[in-house]
Amino acid sequence: MSTDKIISPKSGYVMLVVGIALIAFAVLNLRFWFLPIPFTPILGFLGFFIFSGLFTILPNTARVMTLFGKYVGTAVTPGFHWLNPFYLKRGVSLRANNMETSHLKVNDKQGNPILIAAVVVWKVKDAYKAVFDVENYQKFVEIQSESALRKMAMEYSYDNFEDEYAEITLRSSSMEINEMLEKEISERLKIAGIEVIEARITHLAYAQEIANAMLQRQQASAVIAARSKIVEGAVGMVEMALDSLSEKDIVHLDDEKKAAMVSNLLVVLCSDRSVNPIVNAGTLYQ
C-alpha cells in the first residue's frame, strides 16, 4: 500500500525574483530591442509561467502533488515555495479535529434501547492515504466512528442491574470502554491514514420509552438497599441495648418483655416517620 513521499520544493522567493526579472526584461526589450521582438512575448510568458508555480504552505498543512494523474509527492514544509506549474496541488490539513457523533439509538447486550454519543479527536497522519485511499476522509471518519460506537454499545450491558456478573459495563467502566472505543476506531481509520488521538463517550442514557421504568427500578433498588442497612443497624442497636441492660443489672426481663421491647425498638428505629412515645403509668405487666 502506498504512503506519503515527502518532497522538498524550491524557494519561492528566488523564483519570484526570476519571474519578475523575465517580465521586466520583456518590457524593456519593447523599448530598447536587446533581443529580436518575437522574444518579448516568450519572455513574458515564461515570467507568468513561473508565477503560476508559486504557492504557500501553512503550519500543520500539507500539499499533495500530482502530475497528469500520477502522484509525485507531498510537501509539508511551511513557507513560500515553487514547484512545477503543471503540478496539481491539493491541500490537506494536518491539524487536530473534533468530531462528535449524533445521539445513536442502539440496543445494549441485554437488548435494552439506549442513547449513546461520543467525541473523537483525530488528525491526518498520512496525506496520501487520506486523499487517494478513501473518497472523502472526513465523511469516512464520521461514519466509521459511529459504526464503532454502535458495535461497542451492543457488546456490553448498560449497567449491572440485569447483568450483575458483568465485569465491564458502559456506565461503570468508562475508562476501559473509552480505551476500547479508541482502539476500535483507530483500526477502522488506519486505511485512511487517520490517527485517533482520543475517543470518549459523552452521552449515555436509556431511551425515552424505557427511561421512566428504569428510573423506578433504580429508585426501588436504592430504597431496598437503604432499608436493609437501616434494619441491620437497628438490630445491632437493640442487641446492644439488651446486653447493656443485662450487664449493668438495671432490669430483669423475661422472654415476653424482651420480645415486646425488641418490637418497640425496631418500630422506632426502622420507621420512616417520627414516632410518639407512650408513657406506661403502671407496671411492666399492666
Buried (B, 14 or more C-beta within 10 A) or exposed (E): EEEBEEBEBEEBEEBBEBBEEBBEBBEEBEEEEEEEEEBBEEBBEBBEEBBEBBBEBEEEBBBBBBEEEEBBBBBBEEEBBBBEBEBEBBBBBBEEBEBEBEBBBBBBBBEBBBBBBBBBBBBBBBBBBBBBBBEEBBEBBBEBBBBBBBEBBEBBBBBEBBBEEBEEBBBBBEEEBBEBBBEBBBEBBBBBBBBBEBBBBEBBBBBEEEBEEBEEEEEEEEEEEEEEEBEEEBBEBBEEEBEEBEEEEEEEBEEEEBEEBBEBBBEBBEEEEEEEEEEEEEEEEE
